[in-house]
């Protein structure tokens, strides 16, 4: 998750330390239209698939995460990485690839866990479209290229790269004027909001997250809705509006519990505990940390950190 501020146990957004070199791993065969792949994956594993593409073809590929946070990359026939994506949807939801092949040949799809010690989960990989591109496909491919470039710049986390990421995200939004896809626009606004947050422009971040929320709802993305609500709460908290932050974090927590997303639940509880502590409500902060410890056990986060937070809040509560 993107480490934007110091939280109690772990940050709100996914880490982008995933922009590394290509791992070596045996191929699991070719991924073809009409023949999806569903497999189990554990932390540290890498699965590879071949993709047969013709120059000029449009590819839309979706890897649905089911209980594990994944990084998805595609390499061209020469072995050059052409895209790498790790969306902010945690352990559930899609990682999407949209591109137009520049040459014919055997491409490689690489699926890996984002964390070395992740608990096992499953994923479902499917080619949703492989065709001569329509005008909307061309717009979506251009959007995706700009989005991925923005994500890579954001991961570098320098003042210059973050400003560059804003330009890329704003450019990506421009390509969506002719390609009405709420999920794509929501994902772009999410990334834009995160960059604004990183550079300290919290009101701009809040505006981006508020624009994202109705889009994920329109797309029927419950996981995305929960993360958007949590992001809005985080932005309000940073602006000193603790009660508003609690309202959004609690809405997020409810959805994460409904969809059985334990890592999201832990993230929301983490934020709620932070807000309660800042408001001086030490007992409620302690109660939240106890709930966080239970949620953390389900998603393999650091229980020791949770215990340290519990002791910290106990000492502060006693002091007051």
Secondary structure, DSSP 8 states (H G I E B T S, - for coil): ----S--SSS-SS---TT--------EEEE-BTTB-EEEEE-TT-EEEEEEEE-TTEEEEEEEEEESS-EEEEEE-TTS-EEEEE--SSTTEEEEEEEEE-SS-EEEEEEEEESSTT---EEEEEEEEEEEE--HHHHHHHHHHHHHHHHHHHHHH--HHHHHHHHHHHHHHHHHGGGS--HHHHHHHHHHHHHHHHHTT-HHHHHHHHHHHHHHHHHTT-HHHHHHHHHHHHHHHHHTT-HHHHHHHHHHHHHHHHHTT-HHHHHHHHHHHHHHHHHTT-HHHHHHHHHHHHHHHHHHT--HHHHHHHHHHHHHHHHH-
